Amino acid sequence: MTEIRTPNDPPSRRSFLKTTALTAAGAALATEALLPQLHAAGGDTIKVGLVGCGGRGTGAVENVLHAAKGVQIVAIGDVFKERVDGCRNRLNDLASDAKVKQLGNGIDLPEARCFTGLKAYQDVINSGANYIILATPPGFRPIHIEAVIAAGKTLFTEKPVGVDGPGIRRVMAAYEEAKKKNIGVVAGTQRRHQAPYIDTIKQIHDGAIGDVVAARVFWNQGILWKRGRRPGMSDAEYQIHNWYNFTWLCGDHIVEQHVHNLDVMNWALGAHPVSVIGGGFRTRTDPEFGHIYDFFALNYTYPKNVQGFSMCRQISGCWNRVGEDVIGTKGTCVVDAYKINGKSVAKRGGVDPYVQEHTDLIASVRAGTPLNELKQVAETTLTAIMGRMSAYTGKEVTWEQALNSKEELMPKDLALDMSLPTPPVAIPGKTELL
């Protein structure tokens, strides 16, 4: 899904592999100098199928074409044909990209493997692809993840991986199935594949700021985007087209974007929260912005009474920051600036983490020790969901309440031609906690 790059999130980073998950041979392949050595042998070709052909999906297939040798894009699918056509045109242009040619990768996209409609994900999975990228609106993610794991395919899934408790329960079950089948899964929480973030978090875990007592995380920016309704569009088509502004599709911006910073907080603290209390609301009145909030301000409680403060806002003309701080008994770490007590602790630059996350997944699968990040991204997604639940209702929400919630946001028997009125804006103190 869409992510805004910030001054502390440069376009290229140093490579890094999760050595706990990869063999020494796999780790050796991770550095940029050795990347061209990563090759497909025999039936080792990575045949990529993309589900979700918007900007992030198209970007993800470009990233995987730069990630390793032996990669072919063989199928794409989206609800809307125009997205499929645009993605296919972009990918055909990439056939002449210098890096793609250097790695010997390619695009094989006949019309017969370009799919449209709500069932396009099934067609992509069944196309012969063995590496599936999911980049649809997050409301569809649990259904699609479940199907990919059931089919036994390697999975790269964008974040977040759901928008409600029932969806996260499905993802947790898929995680267990993937673990049983030894299926590789990496998520689009790319900071976990970004070397200076990895180096900085390691120093926190090694005690550089003492015992962690608190954290604060931010995703504050101006209003992002909306898409107008086109003539002849049904309610369902319009809401999927304008997905960022409907909670059943995006989870609200705390789930769709702030999930990155919440992931860093969970990572640094080594746990998910126990409970959350907070608020938020909406000031925008344009109906094309659906029914999502403008801002959230939340206080999470973690094990051992460690406190986490979270703020995300999309109101133009205000103070902005996207980043994370962690506070300990011996100092403070500005994680996104890679600084501890004012001193730099990690080197900037290197391999783009959007590329590195694919390199890491492919290397782990080829080494026979596939990464599986599905549980951690599911937990981070639920961290965001429980924050939204608290803000929408005005109530304290525990981890167990969020995970066991009965609130299922996906419309029943979804069809593209269905009538689907915009839900009311949630009112704290009136909206029920389900």
Disulfide bonds with the S-S distance in Angstrom:
none
